[in-house]
Amino acid sequence: MINLALTHLLQRSSLHTLLILTSKVLARSGFGEVQILDRRETRQKSRFGGHELMCESSFGSLPLKVIVKVINDGVRIRMLDEMAGAVMRTKADLGIIVSPRHVTATAKKLQPHYQSARVNVIDGTELAKRLSDLKIAVRPSGEPDYRFFGELEEVGRRVSAFMRLEVR
């Protein structure tokens, strides 16, 4: 079942809120330690080639690294190209693009071409489903927890204000 209310709420969320929610989904899904990297606002550039999260874990004795780019826009071919390049450049085992929106028709058609670069996409519908399945940001009834989202947005504003003062 698609939770349209949750999907719409995700589309209206700030980048900070999307980063926090995505990091929770990744951590609870077994991606290991999740680090939020440089970028917290849409207009900022990331020092690490555009990805905002890095997951480090191990499979037996083998280390694993996953880079994740969280965006608040539709997923286009350019983004798939950038993620494929970042996966190769950082020698990551996997790259994931997370968006609360959709994958454009052209990108969806060409997505199988990116399997060799180990690039995956989680769109808005899939993100809402994972949040619901993991009981993150939803009430027991399955409805979005609007208070939780409001608190995340408030914390995001406070963190941004603090960083503007301290990073000068």
BAFI-3210 file (N, C-alpha, C; in Angstrom, 3 decimals, decimal comma, padded with zeros to 6 digits):
// residues 168
n [1|2|3|4|5|6|7|8|9|10|11|12|13|14|15|16|17|18|19|20|21|22|23|24|25|26|27|28|29|30|31|32|33|34|35|36|37|38|39|40|41|42|43|44|45|46|47|48|49|50|51|52|53|54|55|56|57|58|59|60|61|62|63|64|65|66|67|68|69|70|71|72|73|74|75|76|77|78|79|80|81|82|83|84|85|86|87|88|89|90|91|92|93|94|95|96|97|98|99|100|101|102|103|104|105|106|107|108|109|110|111|112|113|114|115|116|117|118|119|120|121|122|123|124|125|126|127|128|129|130|131|132|133|134|135|136|137|138|139|140|141|142|143|144|145|146|147|148|149|150|151|152|153|154|155|156|157|158|159|160|161|162|163|164|165|166|167|168]
n.u [000,837|000,592|001,628|000,371|000,090|002,361|004,332|003,871|004,425|007,145|008,105|007,786|009,608|012,609|016,103|017,697|015,901|015,308|017,859|018,241|016,085|016,691|019,167|018,338|016,719|018,661|020,430|018,757|018,237|020,471|022,854|025,079|027,360|026,307|027,232|026,709|027,714|029,334|027,267|024,296|022,408|020,495|021,785|024,484|027,747|029,209|032,111|032,882|032,269|029,501|027,952|026,091|025,905|027,654|028,025|029,459|030,443|030,738|031,150|031,370|034,760|035,317|035,550|032,930|031,719|029,343|028,054|025,826|023,552|021,427|018,696|016,417|014,760|013,677|015,023|017,537|019,325|021,870|022,403|022,585|024,860|026,766|026,742|027,633|030,237|031,226|031,089|033,006|035,315|035,641|035,953|033,827|031,487|028,894|026,430|023,852|021,046|018,819|015,614|012,729|011,021|010,312|011,690|012,943|011,492|013,357|015,676|014,776|014,435|017,078|018,320|019,036|021,533|023,345|023,929|026,371|028,015|027,030|024,859|022,003|018,542|016,370|013,216|010,541|008,174|009,211|010,853|008,929|007,582|009,605|010,052|007,553|007,475|009,597|008,672|009,270|008,818|006,085|002,788|001,247|-001,091|-000,333|-000,413|001,310|003,587|003,089|003,948|006,489|007,825|007,645|009,228|011,720|012,153|012,360|014,653|016,476|016,464|017,603|020,147|021,226|021,283|023,104|025,410|025,873|026,679|028,949|030,736|031,958]
n.v [-001,186|002,173|004,960|007,821|010,256|010,317|010,263|012,754|014,468|013,945|015,058|017,739|018,230|019,484|019,438|018,676|017,222|015,094|013,934|013,022|011,207|009,391|008,443|007,073|005,059|003,667|002,829|001,171|-000,731|-002,214|-001,138|-000,449|001,801|005,090|008,067|011,531|013,728|016,717|018,522|020,295|022,026|022,993|024,691|024,419|023,106|019,875|018,559|016,021|015,197|015,380|013,505|012,925|011,226|008,543|005,139|002,709|-000,573|-004,101|-007,209|-010,172|-010,511|-008,573|-005,174|-002,813|-000,148|002,334|004,917|007,651|009,759|012,262|013,885|016,554|016,491|015,480|012,404|012,426|011,645|012,837|012,843|010,110|009,567|011,133|009,830|007,263|007,895|008,848|006,510|004,919|006,566|006,809|004,240|002,819|000,315|000,417|002,681|004,925|006,757|008,866|010,102|012,062|012,333|011,542|009,275|010,378|009,712|009,097|008,573|006,381|004,541|004,193|003,273|000,483|000,367|001,291|-000,627|-002,001|-000,151|-000,211|001,408|002,489|003,444|005,082|006,079|008,471|006,984|004,468|005,227|006,147|003,733|002,172|003,674|003,347|000,514|000,152|001,506|004,231|007,600|007,353|006,862|004,365|003,728|003,956|006,372|009,431|010,818|013,810|015,588|014,591|015,084|017,884|018,496|017,562|019,373|021,752|021,243|021,079|023,754|024,993|023,755|024,624|027,410|027,510|026,464|028,444|030,555|029,513|028,643|030,690]
n.w [000,000|-000,878|000,842|000,459|001,831|003,459|001,483|000,203|002,347|002,715|000,343|000,840|002,782|004,387|003,363|005,528|007,185|005,430|005,261|007,914|008,202|006,133|007,038|009,326|008,182|006,692|008,736|010,321|008,447|008,224|007,182|008,594|010,258|009,887|008,460|008,414|006,012|004,773|003,558|004,274|003,437|000,579|-001,294|-000,809|-001,607|-001,721|-000,249|-000,873|-003,528|-003,955|-002,552|000,449|002,615|004,216|004,529|006,536|006,947|007,565|005,916|007,059|007,301|005,501|004,611|003,939|001,923|001,419|-000,504|-000,311|-001,853|-001,066|-002,312|-003,105|-005,381|-008,659|-009,940|-012,257|-015,345|-015,250|-012,516|-011,990|-013,521|-012,126|-009,629|-010,357|-011,145|-008,673|-007,126|-008,408|-008,155|-005,347|-004,690|-003,653|-002,582|-003,318|-004,535|-003,673|-004,606|-003,076|-003,161|-002,455|-004,464|-007,882|-010,380|-013,396|-016,628|-018,681|-017,179|-015,722|-017,761|-018,578|-016,306|-015,836|-017,136|-015,325|-013,502|-013,466|-012,295|-009,823|-008,886|-007,249|-006,846|-004,636|-004,654|-003,923|-003,331|-002,638|-000,482|001,361|001,768|002,970|005,307|006,547|006,830|008,617|010,760|011,196|011,746|011,514|012,797|014,967|013,590|010,981|009,760|008,850|011,236|012,118|014,071|014,723|012,279|012,298|014,535|013,622|011,533|013,012|014,578|012,484|011,594|013,846|013,943|011,496|011,950|014,107|012,844|010,943|012,552|013,873|011,885|010,612]
ca.u [000,000|001,356|001,213|000,477|000,281|003,772|005,104|003,731|005,131|008,569|008,414|007,797|010,598|013,907|017,193|018,109|014,944|015,519|019,123|018,024|015,209|017,433|020,180|017,620|016,329|019,871|020,940|017,851|018,235|021,709|023,957|026,193|027,488|025,929|027,786|026,233|028,889|029,319|026,185|023,021|021,475|020,410|022,700|025,871|028,433|029,815|033,535|033,100|031,718|028,059|027,180|025,952|025,983|028,520|027,770|030,584|030,068|031,575|030,504|032,413|035,968|035,496|034,923|032,008|031,455|028,224|027,847|024,410|023,248|020,040|018,313|014,998|014,444|013,534|016,300|017,802|020,492|023,079|022,626|023,065|026,239|027,596|026,870|028,503|031,606|031,609|031,309|034,301|036,375|035,840|036,064|032,705|030,889|027,525|025,964|022,393|020,445|017,538|014,820|011,319|010,268|010,254|012,790|012,440|011,252|014,608|016,571|014,219|014,712|018,519|018,825|019,755|022,901|024,179|024,107|027,790|028,601|026,364|024,069|020,597|017,713|015,197|012,369|009,625|007,274|010,012|011,272|007,749|007,342|010,630|009,765|006,388|007,855|010,500|007,977|009,971|008,043|004,675|002,060|000,830|-002,151|000,260|-000,430|002,558|003,669|003,344|004,717|007,863|008,363|007,784|010,402|012,911|012,330|012,832|016,051|017,225|016,640|018,556|021,481|021,680|021,608|024,326|026,529|026,162|027,414|030,216|031,607|032,477]
ca.v [000,000|003,413|005,969|009,085|011,362|010,300|010,657|014,211|015,104|013,836|015,995|019,088|018,275|020,098|018,500|018,170|016,189|013,942|013,299|012,311|010,061|008,422|007,799|006,116|003,919|002,907|002,187|000,077|-001,733|-002,979|-000,545|-000,149|003,167|006,074|009,390|012,650|014,488|018,177|019,354|020,260|022,939|022,726|025,490|024,122|022,044|018,877|018,339|014,644|014,857|015,468|012,618|013,505|010,197|007,416|003,993|001,784|-001,806|-005,209|-008,470|-011,045|-009,727|-007,616|-003,875|-002,345|001,293|002,747|006,359|007,946|011,146|012,595|015,082|016,889|016,781|014,249|011,775|012,547|010,924|013,504|012,392|008,736|009,666|011,630|008,792|006,211|008,416|008,901|005,125|004,491|007,408|006,541|002,781|002,362|-000,933|000,681|004,063|005,015|008,090|008,878|011,279|011,904|012,565|010,454|009,100|010,805|008,593|008,753|007,954|005,060|003,688|003,929|002,820|-000,809|000,571|001,700|-001,755|-002,348|000,830|-000,468|002,583|002,187|004,611|004,964|007,244|008,856|005,887|003,452|005,784|006,119|002,330|001,745|004,338|002,667|-000,845|000,221|002,266|005,496|008,792|007,027|006,454|002,951|003,585|004,040|007,764|010,135|011,493|015,206|016,211|014,141|015,858|019,262|018,572|017,434|020,648|022,731|020,910|021,467|025,212|025,327|023,302|025,539|028,688|027,290|026,307|029,752|031,347|028,897|028,312|031,918]
ca.w [000,000|-000,977|001,806|-000,269|002,774|003,849|000,298|000,031|003,461|002,399|-000,736|001,397|003,857|004,119|003,145|006,842|007,585|004,555|005,666|009,176|007,938|005,322|007,884|010,176|007,344|006,372|009,954|010,700|007,377|008,296|006,429|009,491|010,769|008,882|008,753|007,603|005,611|004,782|003,053|004,986|002,782|-000,845|-002,106|-000,480|-002,343|-000,850|-000,467|-001,287|-004,836|-004,029|-001,684|001,769|003,646|003,947|005,410|006,611|007,628|007,099|005,581|007,571|007,554|004,409|004,832|002,907|001,945|000,579|-000,519|-000,514|-002,180|-000,770|-003,059|-003,026|-006,770|-009,430|-010,281|-013,689|-015,848|-014,754|-011,143|-012,089|-013,998|-011,027|-008,608|-010,902|-011,041|-007,256|-006,684|-008,934|-007,605|-003,917|-004,551|-002,825|-003,033|-003,757|-004,475|-003,615|-004,700|-002,378|-003,487|-002,112|-005,692|-008,863|-011,318|-014,706|-017,549|-019,360|-016,196|-015,404|-018,912|-018,651|-015,007|-015,900|-017,613|-014,197|-012,585|-013,342|-011,374|-008,540|-008,512|-006,996|-006,572|-003,766|-004,939|-002,859|-002,980|-001,948|000,806|002,240|002,116|003,929|006,589|007,127|007,222|009,759|011,811|011,409|011,391|011,325|014,002|014,892|012,589|009,655|009,316|009,163|012,531|011,761|015,157|014,532|011,160|012,755|015,419|012,780|010,835|014,001|014,878|011,294|011,616|014,910|013,524|010,438|012,580|014,868|011,926|010,325|013,547|014,260|010,759|010,003]
c.u [000,881|000,770|001,410|000,704|001,745|004,659|005,046|004,467|006,638|008,967|008,468|008,871|011,892|014,957|017,645|017,196|015,126|016,802|018,938|017,172|015,929|018,475|019,532|017,227|017,547|020,392|020,066|017,785|019,544|022,878|025,126|026,165|027,212|026,450|027,147|027,453|028,553|027,991|024,898|021,985|021,579|021,474|024,176|026,429|029,086|031,272|033,789|032,369|030,211|027,304|027,190|026,050|026,995|028,230|028,985|030,173|031,052|030,682|031,532|033,623|036,227|034,813|034,031|031,799|030,349|028,120|026,409|024,248|021,759|019,728|016,825|014,533|014,204|014,908|016,459|019,073|021,780|023,415|023,128|024,527|027,176|027,803|027,764|029,962|032,091|031,886|032,680|035,455|036,681|036,033|035,019|032,141|029,503|027,252|024,448|021,996|019,078|016,838|013,375|010,417|010,349|011,576|012,243|012,334|012,534|015,572|016,085|014,539|016,189|019,100|019,520|021,210|023,864|024,420|025,569|028,513|027,975|025,640|022,612|019,858|016,588|014,380|011,394|008,702|008,011|010,479|010,116|007,444|008,348|010,420|008,603|006,752|008,709|009,915|008,747|009,065|006,585|004,074|001,668|-000,270|-001,613|000,273|000,912|002,476|004,082|004,163|006,202|008,523|008,582|009,001|011,690|013,203|012,868|014,295|016,939|017,476|017,665|019,983|022,037|022,086|022,918|025,536|026,880|026,983|028,816|031,201|032,202|033,947]
c.v [001,247|004,420|007,342|010,267|011,452|010,726|012,156|014,970|015,056|014,848|017,440|019,271|018,942|019,022|017,891|017,023|014,932|013,197|012,466|011,061|008,979|007,705|006,781|004,863|003,043|002,154|000,994|-001,025|-002,512|-002,420|-000,130|001,283|004,152|007,435|010,420|013,504|015,966|018,876|019,183|021,187|022,750|023,459|025,209|023,037|021,111|018,669|016,962|014,287|014,782|014,506|013,152|012,495|009,133|006,346|003,086|000,598|-002,883|-006,407|-009,534|-010,206|-008,688|-006,291|-003,494|-000,848|001,607|004,262|006,633|009,434|011,345|013,900|015,341|017,361|015,444|013,708|011,783|011,781|011,528|013,023|010,950|008,717|010,108|010,553|007,657|006,647|008,445|007,498|004,655|005,254|007,068|005,054|002,231|001,077|-000,723|002,174|004,071|006,483|007,982|010,198|011,052|012,067|011,351|010,338|009,497|009,597|008,150|008,058|006,549|004,066|003,282|003,359|001,457|-000,686|000,924|000,567|-002,125|-001,377|000,715|000,781|002,167|003,478|004,222|006,225|007,485|007,746|004,821|003,945|005,764|004,690|001,842|002,388|003,648|001,277|-000,854|001,011|003,528|006,617|008,494|006,615|004,992|002,701|003,590|005,442|008,424|010,786|012,937|015,930|015,852|014,938|017,316|019,451|018,453|018,736|021,720|022,483|021,314|022,960|025,621|024,924|024,243|026,887|028,584|027,214|027,615|030,629|030,804|028,688|029,555|032,017]
c.w [000,000|000,004|001,158|000,657|003,196|002,686|000,082|001,129|003,226|001,325|-000,248|002,473|003,408|003,894|004,469|007,290|006,737|004,907|006,931|008,942|007,137|006,168|008,817|009,385|007,049|007,592|010,346|009,653|007,312|007,515|007,311|009,990|009,640|009,324|007,831|007,298|005,505|004,568|003,843|004,358|001,278|-001,644|-001,819|-001,380|-001,339|-001,234|-001,061|-002,581|-004,888|-003,152|-000,263|002,905|003,221|004,988|005,358|007,463|007,215|006,820|005,914|007,906|006,469|004,723|003,646|003,064|000,950|000,655|-000,934|-000,786|-001,948|-001,477|-002,863|-004,400|-007,460|-009,803|-011,796|-014,064|-015,300|-013,353|-011,113|-012,549|-012,874|-009,960|-009,094|-010,815|-009,607|-006,710|-007,152|-008,289|-006,153|-003,634|-003,582|-003,418|-003,633|-003,655|-004,500|-003,739|-004,050|-002,695|-003,056|-003,338|-006,615|-009,619|-012,680|-015,632|-018,245|-018,404|-015,838|-016,521|-018,954|-017,357|-015,056|-016,373|-016,475|-013,205|-012,416|-012,408|-009,983|-008,012|-008,399|-006,673|-005,622|-004,008|-003,782|-002,399|-002,178|-000,575|001,801|002,687|003,154|005,292|007,297|007,635|008,488|010,935|012,208|010,911|011,062|012,672|013,878|013,859|011,158|009,082|009,635|010,544|012,270|012,830|015,030|013,410|011,557|013,639|014,616|012,032|011,787|014,357|013,699|011,241|012,669|014,539|012,463|011,017|013,362|013,937|011,226|011,265|013,796|013,117|010,096|010,056]
res [m|i|n|l|a|l|t|h|l|l|q|r|s|s|l|h|t|l|l|i|l|t|s|k|v|l|a|r|s|g|f|g|e|v|q|i|l|d|r|r|e|t|r|q|k|s|r|f|g|g|h|e|l|m|c|e|s|s|f|g|s|l|p|l|k|v|i|v|k|v|i|n|d|g|v|r|i|r|m|l|d|e|m|a|g|a|v|m|r|t|k|a|d|l|g|i|i|v|s|p|r|h|v|t|a|t|a|k|k|l|q|p|h|y|q|s|a|r|v|n|v|i|d|g|t|e|l|a|k|r|l|s|d|l|k|i|a|v|r|p|s|g|e|p|d|y|r|f|f|g|e|l|e|e|v|g|r|r|v|s|a|f|m|r|l|e|v|r]
***
